[in-house]
Amino acid sequence: MEQITSYLSAFSTVIGLVFFVGIVLWAWSPGRKKANQESADLPFDLPDEFSKDKS
């Protein structure tokens, strides 16, 4: 049983690495450039909290 544990551990590490690399490639793909830019601009689209026009 100890022998299969090391194989399962190695297999789960490889699967985790493959998923991580896949997510990174998806996030940085050229097709996501517009969505990433929109997400990056979201904080700047909020109204100012301390505007001078308060009555």
C-alpha positions in Angstrom: 0.0 0.0 0.0 2.9 2.4 0.7 4.0 2.0 -2.9 0.8 3.2 -4.4 0.7 6.2 -2.1 3.8 7.7 -3.6 2.4 7.2 -7.1 -0.9 8.9 -6.1 1.0 11.7 -4.6 3.1 12.2 -7.7 0.0 11.9 -10.0 -1.9 14.5 -8.0 1.1 16.9 -8.1 1.3 16.6 -11.9 -2.4 17.1 -12.3 -2.3 20.2 -10.1 0.6 21.6 -12.1 -1.2 20.9 -15.4 -4.3 22.7 -14.1 -2.3 25.6 -12.8 -0.4 26.1 -16.1 -3.7 25.8 -18.0 -5.3 28.5 -15.9 -2.3 30.8 -16.3 -2.3 30.3 -20.1 -6.1 30.9 -20.3 -5.8 34.1 -18.2 -2.9 35.5 -20.2 -4.3 34.5 -23.6 -4.7 37.2 -26.2 -8.5 36.6 -26.4 -8.9 37.7 -22.8 -7.0 41.0 -23.2 -10.2 43.1 -23.5 -11.8 41.5 -20.5 -8.7 41.9 -18.4 -8.4 45.6 -19.3 -12.1 46.1 -18.4 -11.5 44.4 -15.0 -8.4 46.5 -14.4 -10.3 49.7 -15.0 -13.3 48.9 -12.7 -11.9 50.6 -9.6 -11.4 53.8 -11.5 -15.0 53.8 -12.8 -16.4 54.1 -9.3 -17.7 57.5 -8.2 -15.5 59.6 -5.9 -16.3 59.2 -2.2 -15.1 62.6 -1.2 -16.3 64.9 -3.9 -16.3 68.7 -3.4 -19.9 69.0 -4.6 -21.4 67.9 -1.2 -24.1 70.2 0.1 
